[in-house]
């Protein structure tokens, strides 16, 4: 039984009590970092107040409690994405970016050779581009791109040709610029038919959807806590047990070993081999609280709410600012999430964002770590608005009102 009410979520979220420049805050930057509810903040604080100790080391009570909290978060993450092997398939990282570096430098180094192809797309975040370029420069793989069509969706018309020689397909589940939700299940099927594995950048996909790695039939998944009401500084890397057991360690040091001698070392089993050093314990406590909170709300209910908000915002933006504001992304909500990138004619996105801030409206100007996609559409940057579980129509009202002031100012 879920209990989703965005107004209740707003009450639970302290930042939304802020007044900015005399206006109630209209937070429309959830794609960058979502706002934690009190239960998450309290979980982090409670860890430091009552349980602070290192994990997997001490035998005293608070150390055992810290370990239980940390490993409980691993179990919570496994449950949230329906990991078939449970907590033993969850590796904690700092963020999605580190998770992709782990994938490239562990599985990639062990399994890819010169001439092998990693297939990504033009809409990827740099986190799913740069690690593959590093591997290209290191071992000679080819990085190949699926183009993005004028409809802001993947152009799959030449997919069979693109799949030649591919060992890994690595794609975003949902674009952080366009809002486009990619057909991950279909693409995973194609990848497997060609003997390739499927990795997904779930930074937006997991935060704004119902994620089931079994149903999607994917092989790797990366996502971040701070995109889904959790703390910064913690991310998740998931893969199936058989793949994880065959991957060599990426970082070396304390915590990731079973034994060390003067002539070498033996790595630990399971996720521990990838978690060198003291891990993000407090952040794991916050992540577990965030996942429980989202489960109670009901991810499917959140998706429906954000879709309705997006449909309303798209229609109003297109209707009120046609010819002055270009929406960089699909104009419908079919396979589309609550990210709306705007190109305001003749006005730099940073100027737009600064004017909007004067009215308490928080949007993100910039290239959004997606420079190849920006170049694809002849842009340097956009002003991006994005919804979260706490967003309401009044946030869109504030956006449109402030955008009108910006257009008047720069006309």
C-alpha positions as CSV (number, residue, x, y, z in Angstrom):
1,X,0.0,0.0,0.0
2,X,1.5,3.3,-1.1
3,X,0.7,6.8,0.3
4,X,1.9,9.2,-2.3
5,X,0.8,12.8,-2.0
6,X,3.3,15.4,-3.4
7,X,2.0,17.9,-0.9
8,X,3.0,15.6,1.9
9,X,6.4,15.1,0.3
10,X,6.8,18.9,0.3
11,X,6.0,19.1,4.0
12,X,8.7,16.4,4.6
13,X,11.3,18.3,2.6
14,X,12.9,21.2,4.6
15,X,14.6,23.0,1.7
16,X,11.1,23.7,0.2
17,X,10.4,25.9,3.2
18,X,13.0,28.4,1.9
19,X,12.0,31.8,0.5
20,X,14.4,33.1,-2.2
21,X,14.4,36.8,-3.1
22,X,11.0,37.2,-1.5
23,X,9.5,34.3,-3.4
24,X,8.7,30.7,-2.3
25,X,11.3,28.5,-3.7
26,X,10.3,26.7,-6.9
27,X,12.9,23.9,-7.1
28,X,13.2,22.7,-10.7
29,X,16.7,21.1,-10.6
30,X,15.9,17.6,-9.5
31,X,17.7,16.1,-12.5
32,X,20.9,17.5,-11.1
33,X,20.3,16.8,-7.4
34,X,17.0,15.9,-5.7
35,X,16.0,17.2,-2.3
36,X,16.2,14.9,0.7
37,X,13.3,14.5,3.0
38,X,13.7,14.8,6.8
39,X,13.8,11.0,7.2
40,X,17.0,10.9,5.1
41,X,18.6,13.8,6.9
42,X,17.8,12.2,10.2
43,X,19.2,8.8,9.1
44,X,22.5,10.4,8.3
45,X,22.5,12.4,11.5
46,X,21.4,9.4,13.6
47,X,24.3,7.4,12.3
48,X,26.8,10.1,13.4
49,X,25.1,10.6,16.7
50,X,24.6,7.0,17.8
51,X,26.4,4.5,15.6
52,X,29.5,6.1,14.1
53,X,32.3,3.5,13.7
54,X,34.0,1.9,10.8
55,X,32.4,-1.2,9.2
56,X,33.6,-4.8,8.9
57,X,36.4,-4.2,11.4
58,X,35.4,-3.6,15.0
59,X,33.7,-6.1,17.3
60,X,32.3,-3.6,19.7
61,X,28.6,-2.8,19.6
62,X,28.5,0.5,17.7
63,X,30.9,-1.0,15.1
64,X,28.5,-3.9,14.6
65,X,25.6,-1.5,14.4
66,X,27.4,0.5,11.7
67,X,28.0,-2.6,9.7
68,X,24.4,-3.6,10.0
69,X,23.3,-0.2,8.7
70,X,25.8,-0.3,5.8
71,X,24.9,-3.8,4.8
72,X,21.2,-3.1,5.3
73,X,21.5,-0.3,2.7
74,X,23.0,-2.8,0.3
75,X,20.0,-5.1,0.8
76,X,17.7,-2.1,0.3
77,X,19.3,-1.2,-3.0
78,X,19.1,-4.8,-4.2
79,X,15.4,-4.9,-3.4
80,X,14.7,-1.6,-5.1
81,X,16.0,-2.8,-8.4
82,X,15.0,-6.4,-8.0
83,X,18.6,-7.7,-8.1
84,X,18.2,-11.5,-8.6
85,X,21.3,-12.3,-6.5
86,X,20.3,-9.9,-3.7
87,X,22.7,-7.7,-1.8
88,X,25.8,-9.7,-3.0
89,X,25.3,-8.0,-6.4
90,X,25.4,-4.5,-5.1
91,X,28.6,-2.5,-5.1
92,X,28.7,1.0,-3.5
93,X,30.5,3.7,-5.4
94,X,30.7,7.5,-5.0
95,X,28.3,8.1,-7.8
96,X,27.2,6.9,-11.3
97,X,30.4,8.3,-12.8
98,X,32.6,6.2,-10.5
99,X,30.4,3.2,-11.3
100,X,31.1,3.6,-15.0
101,X,34.8,3.9,-14.3
102,X,34.6,0.7,-12.4
103,X,32.8,-1.0,-15.3
104,X,35.4,0.2,-17.8
105,X,38.5,-0.4,-15.7
106,X,37.4,-3.8,-14.3
107,X,35.1,-5.7,-16.7
108,X,36.3,-3.6,-19.7
109,X,40.0,-4.2,-19.1
110,X,39.5,-7.9,-18.5
111,X,37.2,-8.6,-21.4
112,X,37.8,-6.1,-24.2
113,X,40.6,-6.1,-26.7
114,X,41.8,-3.9,-29.6
115,X,39.1,-3.7,-32.2
116,X,36.2,-4.6,-29.9
117,X,33.4,-2.2,-30.0
118,X,31.5,-0.4,-27.2
119,X,28.2,1.1,-28.6
120,X,26.9,4.2,-26.8
121,X,24.8,7.1,-28.1
122,X,25.0,10.8,-28.8
123,X,22.7,11.5,-25.9
124,X,25.0,10.1,-23.2
125,X,26.2,11.9,-20.1
126,X,30.0,12.3,-20.0
127,X,30.0,9.6,-17.3
128,X,29.1,7.1,-20.0
129,X,31.5,8.5,-22.7
130,X,34.8,9.5,-21.1
131,X,35.6,6.1,-19.4
132,X,35.2,4.4,-22.7
133,X,37.6,6.9,-24.4
134,X,40.1,6.2,-21.7
135,X,39.8,2.5,-22.5
136,X,40.1,3.2,-26.2
137,X,43.3,5.0,-25.6
138,X,44.6,2.3,-23.3
139,X,43.7,-0.9,-25.2
140,X,42.5,0.2,-28.6
141,X,38.7,-0.5,-28.5
142,X,36.4,1.4,-30.8
143,X,33.7,3.6,-29.3
144,X,30.7,3.8,-31.6
145,X,27.7,6.1,-31.3
146,X,24.0,5.6,-32.0
147,X,22.8,8.9,-33.5
148,X,19.9,11.0,-32.1
149,X,17.2,11.9,-34.6
150,X,15.5,15.2,-35.1
151,X,12.7,13.8,-32.9
152,X,15.1,13.7,-30.0
153,X,15.0,10.0,-29.8
154,X,17.6,7.3,-30.7
155,X,17.8,6.7,-34.5
156,X,17.8,2.9,-34.6
157,X,17.3,2.7,-38.3
158,X,20.9,1.4,-38.8
159,X,21.2,-0.6,-35.6
160,X,22.1,-3.9,-37.3
161,X,25.1,-2.3,-38.9
162,X,26.1,-0.5,-35.8
163,X,26.0,-3.8,-33.8
164,X,28.9,-5.4,-35.9
165,X,31.7,-6.2,-33.5
166,X,30.0,-4.8,-30.5
167,X,30.8,-6.5,-27.1
168,X,28.9,-4.0,-24.9
169,X,26.0,-1.7,-25.5
170,X,26.0,1.1,-22.8
171,X,23.1,3.5,-22.9
172,X,21.3,6.0,-20.7
173,X,17.9,4.8,-19.6
174,X,16.6,8.4,-19.6
175,X,18.4,11.4,-21.0
176,X,19.2,14.1,-18.5
177,X,18.8,16.7,-21.2
178,X,16.0,15.5,-23.5
179,X,13.9,13.6,-21.0
180,X,13.8,10.8,-23.6
181,X,13.3,7.3,-22.1
182,X,15.1,4.7,-24.2
183,X,13.6,1.3,-25.0
184,X,16.1,-0.5,-22.8
185,X,14.4,-3.9,-22.8
186,X,14.3,-4.0,-26.6
187,X,17.9,-2.9,-26.9
188,X,19.1,-5.4,-24.4
189,X,17.4,-8.2,-26.4
190,X,19.2,-7.0,-29.6
191,X,22.5,-6.8,-27.7
192,X,22.2,-10.3,-26.4
193,X,21.2,-11.6,-29.8
194,X,24.6,-10.3,-31.1
195,X,26.5,-11.8,-28.2
196,X,27.0,-8.4,-26.4
197,X,26.2,-7.3,-22.9
198,X,23.9,-4.4,-21.9
199,X,24.8,-1.6,-19.4
200,X,22.5,1.2,-18.4
201,X,23.1,4.6,-17.0
202,X,20.3,4.7,-14.5
203,X,21.0,8.1,-12.9
204,X,17.6,9.4,-14.2
205,X,16.0,6.1,-15.1
206,X,16.1,4.7,-11.6
207,X,15.2,8.0,-9.9
208,X,12.1,8.6,-12.1
209,X,10.8,5.1,-12.9
210,X,10.1,1.6,-11.8
211,X,13.3,-0.4,-12.2
212,X,13.5,-4.1,-12.5
213,X,16.8,-5.4,-13.8
214,X,15.4,-8.9,-14.4
215,X,12.4,-7.7,-16.5
216,X,14.7,-5.3,-18.4
217,X,17.2,-8.2,-18.9
218,X,20.2,-6.0,-18.5
219,X,23.7,-6.9,-17.3
220,X,25.0,-3.8,-15.7
221,X,23.3,-0.8,-14.0
222,X,24.7,2.4,-12.4
223,X,22.8,5.0,-10.5
224,X,23.3,7.7,-7.8
225,X,21.7,8.3,-4.4
226,X,21.5,12.1,-4.7
227,X,19.2,11.8,-7.8
228,X,16.6,9.9,-5.8
229,X,16.2,11.9,-2.5
230,X,19.4,10.4,-1.0
231,X,22.7,12.0,0.0
232,X,25.5,13.0,-2.3
233,X,28.6,10.8,-2.2
234,X,27.0,7.4,-2.8
235,X,26.2,5.5,-5.9
236,X,25.3,2.0,-6.9
237,X,26.9,-0.4,-9.4
238,X,24.9,-3.6,-10.0
239,X,25.7,-6.7,-12.1
240,X,24.8,-10.3,-12.0
241,X,26.7,-12.5,-9.6
242,X,28.5,-14.5,-12.3
243,X,29.8,-11.3,-13.9
244,X,30.8,-9.7,-10.6
245,X,32.7,-12.8,-9.5
246,X,34.8,-12.7,-12.7
247,X,35.7,-9.0,-12.5
248,X,39.1,-8.0,-11.1
249,X,39.4,-5.3,-8.5
250,X,39.6,-1.7,-9.7
251,X,41.0,0.0,-6.6
252,X,43.5,-1.5,-4.2
253,X,43.9,-1.0,-0.4
254,X,42.3,-1.8,2.9
255,X,38.9,-3.6,3.0
256,X,39.1,-5.2,-0.5
257,X,41.5,-8.0,0.4
258,X,41.2,-11.5,1.8
259,X,45.0,-11.7,2.4
260,X,48.2,-9.7,1.7
261,X,51.7,-11.1,1.7
262,X,55.1,-9.8,0.6
263,X,54.7,-11.4,-2.8
264,X,51.1,-10.4,-3.5
265,X,47.5,-10.3,-2.4
266,X,44.2,-12.2,-2.6
267,X,41.1,-10.1,-3.2
268,X,38.0,-10.4,-1.1
269,X,34.9,-12.1,-2.5
270,X,31.8,-10.3,-3.6
271,X,31.2,-6.6,-3.5
272,X,34.0,-6.0,-0.9
273,X,36.7,-6.5,-3.6
274,X,35.5,-3.2,-5.2
275,X,35.1,-1.1,-2.0
276,X,38.6,-0.2,-1.1
277,X,39.1,1.9,2.0
278,X,36.5,3.3,4.4
279,X,33.2,3.3,2.5
280,X,30.4,6.0,2.6
281,X,28.7,4.7,5.7
282,X,26.6,7.7,6.7
283,X,25.7,8.1,3.0
284,X,24.5,4.5,2.9
285,X,22.3,5.1,5.9
286,X,20.8,8.0,4.1
287,X,20.4,6.1,0.8
288,X,18.5,3.3,2.7
289,X,16.2,5.8,4.2
290,X,15.6,7.4,0.7
291,X,14.8,4.0,-0.8
292,X,12.4,3.2,1.9
293,X,10.7,6.5,1.5
294,X,10.4,6.1,-2.2
295,X,9.0,2.6,-1.8
296,X,6.4,3.9,0.6
297,X,5.4,6.6,-1.9
298,X,5.2,4.1,-4.7
299,X,7.5,4.6,-7.8
300,X,4.7,4.0,-10.2
301,X,2.6,6.8,-8.6
302,X,5.6,9.2,-8.7
303,X,6.0,8.4,-12.4
304,X,2.3,9.2,-13.1
305,X,2.5,12.4,-11.2
306,X,5.7,13.6,-12.9
307,X,4.2,12.6,-16.3
308,X,1.1,14.8,-15.7
309,X,3.3,17.7,-14.6
310,X,5.5,17.3,-17.7
311,X,2.5,17.2,-20.0
312,X,1.1,20.4,-18.5
313,X,4.4,22.2,-18.6
314,X,5.2,21.2,-22.2
315,X,1.7,22.4,-23.4
316,X,1.9,25.7,-21.5
317,X,5.5,26.4,-22.5
318,X,4.9,25.6,-26.1
319,X,1.6,27.6,-26.2
320,X,2.7,30.7,-24.4
321,X,6.2,31.1,-25.7
322,X,6.0,29.6,-29.3
323,X,8.6,31.2,-31.5
324,X,10.6,32.6,-28.5
325,X,11.4,29.4,-26.5
326,X,12.4,26.1,-28.1
327,X,11.9,22.9,-26.2
328,X,14.9,20.6,-26.7
329,X,13.2,17.3,-26.3
330,X,10.0,15.5,-27.3
331,X,6.8,17.6,-27.0
332,X,4.8,14.6,-25.8
333,X,5.1,12.4,-22.7
334,X,5.3,9.1,-24.6
335,X,8.5,7.5,-23.2
336,X,9.5,10.8,-21.7
337,X,10.5,11.9,-18.2
338,X,10.2,15.2,-16.4
339,X,13.2,17.0,-17.8
340,X,12.6,20.0,-19.9
341,X,15.5,21.8,-21.6
342,X,14.8,25.3,-23.0
343,X,16.6,27.3,-25.6
344,X,15.5,30.9,-25.3
345,X,15.9,32.8,-28.5
346,X,18.7,35.4,-28.3
347,X,19.3,34.9,-24.5
348,X,22.2,32.9,-23.0
349,X,20.9,30.1,-20.6
350,X,22.9,31.5,-17.7
351,X,21.2,34.9,-18.1
352,X,17.8,33.1,-18.2
353,X,18.7,31.2,-15.0
354,X,19.8,34.3,-13.2
355,X,16.6,36.1,-14.0
356,X,14.6,33.1,-12.9
357,X,16.5,33.0,-9.6
358,X,15.2,36.5,-8.8
359,X,11.8,35.0,-8.7
360,X,12.8,32.0,-6.6
361,X,12.9,29.6,-9.6
362,X,15.8,27.1,-9.6
363,X,16.8,25.8,-13.0
364,X,20.1,24.5,-14.3
365,X,21.9,26.3,-17.1
366,X,24.8,24.6,-19.0
367,X,25.7,21.7,-21.2
368,X,24.6,19.2,-18.5
369,X,27.7,17.1,-19.1
370,X,26.4,16.2,-22.5
371,X,28.5,18.2,-24.9
372,X,28.1,15.8,-27.9
373,X,24.4,16.1,-27.6
374,X,24.6,19.9,-27.4
375,X,26.7,19.9,-30.6
376,X,24.2,17.6,-32.3
377,X,21.5,20.3,-32.0
378,X,23.8,23.3,-32.5
379,X,23.7,24.5,-28.9
380,X,26.3,25.5,-26.3
381,X,23.9,25.1,-23.4
382,X,20.2,25.0,-22.3
383,X,18.3,26.2,-19.3
384,X,16.9,22.9,-17.9
385,X,13.9,22.6,-15.6
386,X,13.2,19.2,-14.0
387,X,10.6,17.7,-11.7
388,X,10.8,15.6,-8.6
389,X,8.3,13.8,-6.3
390,X,7.6,17.0,-4.5
391,X,6.9,19.2,-7.5
392,X,3.5,20.8,-8.0
393,X,1.8,22.7,-10.8
394,X,2.6,25.9,-8.9
395,X,6.2,25.3,-9.6
396,X,5.4,25.4,-13.3
397,X,3.3,28.5,-12.7
398,X,6.4,30.2,-11.2
399,X,8.6,29.0,-14.0
400,X,6.3,30.5,-16.7
401,X,5.8,33.7,-14.9
402,X,9.5,34.2,-14.3
403,X,10.3,33.2,-17.9
404,X,7.9,35.8,-19.1
405,X,9.8,38.4,-17.1
406,X,13.0,37.2,-18.6
407,X,11.7,37.5,-22.1
408,X,10.5,41.0,-21.5
409,X,13.8,42.0,-20.0
410,X,15.8,40.7,-22.9
411,X,13.4,41.8,-25.7
